[in-house]
Amino acid sequence: MLSRWKRPEIVFAIWSFLALAVLLPVTYLLDGAFPIFTVLWILIPLVVVGTTKDASRVGFRAISWREFVRTAAINFGGLLLITLLIEPWSHTYQRLVQAALSSRPPDTTFAWLLRFPRTPALGAMLVYSGLVTLFGEELFFRGWLLQLLQKRWGTRWAVVIQAILFVIPNLLASFVLPPLQGILYALVYTWLAIGIVGGWAASRTGSIWPSLVSAALFNLVLVALIV
């Protein structure tokens, strides 16, 4: 069966299995909360690719460097612009990170900051989120789900709907924030910044790479500035 798989599908399978394999060791190392949603976000696309033998069905496809740089730059710029308009007066993301670090057990995406010095902690957070947690989110929502919805309702509605569905699991984070920050996190950071802007980038390229890199760098920059 593996002889029928091409290089992208093999790379995708190896990446996905390794991402799932590190969840337990990292959770134990950081004494953090096991990211059960990450398992679902990776496992469902993995089953899809295993069935179809087509990694592009979940947005795991190569694009030209020119297209990647242009789209990622617009994506990242949009995230920063939205943040500059909201974060200085609302401190929404700052409160989110504080809540993630103070919870028991802490969120493993950010818990590196509790166990290691600042610089290596930020580096580890970038690698772990980019290769595992944010990878899972982008793979599921801006990859598999977006393409599935596009076939039924077209690109515009697909971007909007996947962004709305992306908000649902993130409501758990919104509920631990004060009301104003919870609403802003759900509607502005989750639905608009990551869901709509990232969804636009993925629909434009048919790939998760611009939105994944933008989300990982966005998370790194914000955490570096506010923690």
Summary of the structure (lengths in Angstrom):
residues: 227
radius of gyration: 17.0
end to end distance: 48.1
largest distance: 55.6
contacts: 779
relative contact order: 0.16
helix: 84%
strand: 1%
